[in-house]
Amino acid sequence: MSINQSFRFSTAPMMEWTDRNCRAFHRVLSRRARLYTEMVTANAVIFGDRERLIGFSDAEHPVAVQLGGSDPAALAKAAAICADWGYAEVNLNVGCPSDRVQGGNFGACLMRSPALVADCVAAMKAEVSIPVTVKCRIGVDEQDPEAALDALADAVLAAGADALIVHARKAWLEGLSPKENRDIPPLDYGRVHRLKQRLPHVPISINGGIASLEEAQAQLAHVDGVMLGRAAYHQPELLLRVDSLFFGEADPHEDAFAAVEAFEPHIAAHLATGGRLHDITRHMLGLFTGRPGARAFRRRLAIDGVKADAGLDVLRAAVDEVRRAEGRRDDRRMLVA
């Protein structure tokens, strides 16, 4: 499969959200969406508990690891470790605006240092055969997005980067919190579209503020791929249509009820090793968003799912809240008809 095809739809790397349980759940919903880990720093990969930090199941594939850092040697070593662990791609974070990454001189602040980012990419490319990609913003602070994004893109592509994922907002490192940086800087999809027009042979994916699969499909008229973050996490049911809409393949399950049943073996295995139900169901709270019984589903998991002895029976009871609510709705419709 070409990198353009594999990048057609992906879910974004999100700190404290896209852990291995979240990815396992999303993989049940879509066989083809490309999944990304939370950002993990290069030094954490080198010196930390690798099973905890970068462990994953083969069932998650295609899955990519996102690295944070600005030391080419450390990133190269971490990339090699991740490649040996079986990841399909190594992605370098040049977009996170948190205080932590600013203190470590990585993430979005690297938009100011395209030559350094290029050195990082070149070092990783020298160590791995899997794709090395960059996820960036269109600029930071007072930078001109036209010049800043072109400079970053040209530098990393010259160094061998295989693809770019662009969050279509500036990051304001001074004056805005990380949360505010996800919403307040205005979206500028046109800037990413112009980058693709200038670089027609480079795989480019767009990220930021895309709230539906219909919006994502519209973006594919301008770029090679679309990455959804909060929309996919908070409304995971939309992932059930990704395979048919974006890859022309059969969707894995008829509906969310069938997907939950298919996910039960993963949950049972997690519980059998001493894990807690909440480790997994916290990623499922938005599954039935907008449907009758969704609030009762969330309430049941929020109250009973966090208990130390919570098991699959709690999840099944929560799902039954939705089944019953939908049954009552259908009964009322029949009476009206």
N, C-alpha and C positions, 0 to 999 in steps of 0.2 A: 504494500500500500504506500502511495506517495505521501510525503509529509503534508501536502496540501489537503489530501483527503482525510488524514487522521486528525487534522486540526479543525475540521469543519464545525464541530461542536464540542465544547469543553466546559467543565465546571471550574470555577476559580479557586486558587489556593486561599484559604481563609484561616487566620490564626484562631485556635481554640475551637474551630468548627470542623474542618475537613480532616479529622483524624481517621484512623483505619476503620473504625466502626461506621462513621459517616460514609466513607468511600464504599464500604461493603454494601450499605443500604442503597446508595445511588447506583451501584453496579447492578443490583437486582432490578432497578427501574429502567436501565438502559444498558444494552450490551456494548454500544459503540461510543458513547460519550467519553471523551478523554478526561480522566480524573487527575487532580493535582493534590499533593500533600500540603499540609501547612508548611510555611517557611521554616527551615531548620538551618542554623548557622553552620558554616564550614567547620569551625572548631568543635561544635557539638557532635558532628558526624565523626570527626577524627578521634576525639577523646571521650565522648559520652557513651551512654547505653544505646547501642545501635538498634537492638531489637525493639526497644521502647520508642526510639526516635524515628527510625526509618523502616521498621519492620512492616511488611505487608503480605497479603495473600496473593498467590498467582491469579486467583479469581478476580482480583481488582483490575487486571490489565484490560485496556491500555492505561497505565498509570505513570505519572511523571513526578519527579521530586523537585521541589523548589528550594534552592540554596540562597542563603544570605551571607554576604561578606564582601571584602574589597582587597584581600590579599591573594594575588594570583596563585602563589604556591599552595596556600591552604585550600583554595577553591579547587585547584587541580587534584589535590590529594582526596578531597571529599567527593569530587565528581567520580573519581576512579572507584572509590568505595561503593558509591551508589550504583554505578554501572555493574559492578560485581554482584551487587545484591539483586540485580535483575530489572531495574527501572528502564522504562522505554525512552526516557528523555530526562535531561538535566536542564532546569530553568533557573536563570539568575534573576533575583529580585532587584529591580532598579525602580521600584514604585512605592514601596511602603513608607509612609510618612511618620511613623511613630518616634517618640523620643528615644526609645531604645536603639533604633537603627541609626538615628542621627548621631547619638553618642558613640556608636561604633563605626561611623563613617561608611555606612552602606545603605541599601534601600534607595529611596527617592533622591537623597542628596547626591548620589552618584550621577544624576542627570547633569551635574555641573562638571563632571570629570570623564568625558567620553573616552579619552585616551586610556585612562585607568580601566574602565569597563572593557575596552578592547583588549587590554593586556590580560584581564581575567578570562575573557572568552577564549583567547588564543591559548592560554595555559590549560584550560579545561579541554579544548579541542585536541590538544596534543596528547591527552591522557585517555580519552574515551572514543569509542566508535559510534556511540548512540548520539542522536541529535542534541546539540547545545543551543538553547534558545534564551531570549531575553524578554522579560516583562517590564515595561517602563510606563511612565507618564508622558504627557506631551510637553512637559516642562515643569519647572518649580519656581515659586516666588515670582520675581520680576522678569524671568526669562521670556524671550519672544518664542512662542511655540513653533513658529515656522523654522527659525534657525536652530533651536534647541533639539527638536525631534530629528531634524535632518542630520545634525552633527552626531547625535548618539547612534542613529541608525547606520549612517555611513561608516562610522568607526567600528561598530561591532560586526557589521557584515564583512568589512575588509578583513577582520580578524577570524572570520569563518563561521559566524553565527548562522544557524540553519533556518531560523524564523524569528519573527517579532510578534509579541502580544502587547497591544497598546491600550492602556486605560485612558480613555478619551477626556481626561481632565488634567489640569495642572494640580500639583500638590503645593500647598502653602505651608512651608516648614515653620514659618513665623506667624503666629496669630491664630492658627486653627488647630484644633485637636485632631487626632487620627479619625475619630468618628465624623467630625465636621468635614474633613477632607474627602469623605465618601459622598457627600451630598452638596456642599456649598459651592465649590468651584464649578462653574458652568460646564456642561458637556459640550464638546466640540467634535462631533463625529466627522464633520467635514475635513478637519485637519488630518484625521487618520485616513480618510478616503484619498486625500491629496498625496499622502505618503505612498499609498498603494499605486496610484496613478504614476508616480515618479519611479516606483520600483516594481514594475509589473511582474517580474519573474521571482520576486521574493515572497514567500508565504507570510501573510500578515493577518493576524486575528485581532478583533476589536472587543473591548471590554468596557463596562461602565454604564450603569443605569438602564440596561436592557431588561425589560420587565416581562416579556412574553415570548413565546416561540414565534409568533407572527412578526414581532419586531426583529427577532433574530434572523428570520428568513429574509426580511427586507434588507438587512445589512449585507447579506451574501451577494447582493447585486454590486457591491463596492469592494468587498474584502474576501479573503479566502476562508476565514473562520470567525466564529463568534464564541465568546466566553461569558457565561452567566455566573454570577456570584450569589448575591442575596436572593434573587428571584428563585433560583434553583434550590437554595437551602430552605427558604421559608415556604415555598410551594412545591415540594418535591414531586407531587403528582404530575407536574408538567413534563417531567423527564420520561414518563411512560410513552410519550409520542415522539421522542427524539429519533429513534431508529427509523421509523417510517418516514418522517418529514425531512430528515437531513441525510439519510443514507439509503433510502429506498428499500429498507429491509423490514421484515415483520417485527412488530413490537413484542417484547418478551412476555407481557401479561395483558390480559383483557382489561383489568381495572386494578385499582389500589388494593382492594380486598385480596385478590389473587397474589399481588406482589407481597403483601404482608405474610401470607401463608408460605410463600416461597422463601421468605427471609427467616422464617422460624428456625431452621436448622443452624444458621449462623448464631442466632441469639442463644439457642440451647447450648451450643458449644462454648460460647462465651460464659454463660452461667455455670457450666460444668467445670470450668477452670477457676472459679471463684470470682468472676466478674459480676458486676451489678447490672440489673436491668436498665437502670437510668443511664448507664454509660452509653447505651444504644438508643433508647427511646427519646432521649433529649434531642436527637437528630430527626425524630419522626413527628414532632409536635405539629408541624404544618401540613402533614400529609393530606388531610381532608379539608383544608381551608376552603371556605365558601360553600360547604355542603351541610345539609341538616345534620345535627349531632356533633359538628366539629368542636364546638366549645366543650361539650361533655366529654369528648375524646381527650382533649387536652387536659381537662380538669382531672380526669381519672388517672392519667399518667403523671400529672404534677403532684397529686396527693398520694396515690398508692404506688406509683412506679418508682418513687425515691426510697421506699422502705428497703431495709437491708435484705429482707427475705422475699422481695418481689420476684415473681416468676412469669412465665409465659401466660399464665392464667390472667394476670393483670392486663397484659396487652390485648388478649382476646376479649376481655370484658370491655376494654376501651373501644375496640373495633365494633363490638356489638352495640354500643351506644349509637354509632353512626348507622348501622344496619336498621336498628329499630326506628330511629328518627326518619330515615328515608322511607321505611315501610309505612309510617304514619302519614308522611307527605303523599305517598302514592295512593293510600286509602282515601285521603281527602280529595285528591284529583278525580278518583273514580266516582265519588259521591257527587261532585260538581258536574261531571260529565253525564 
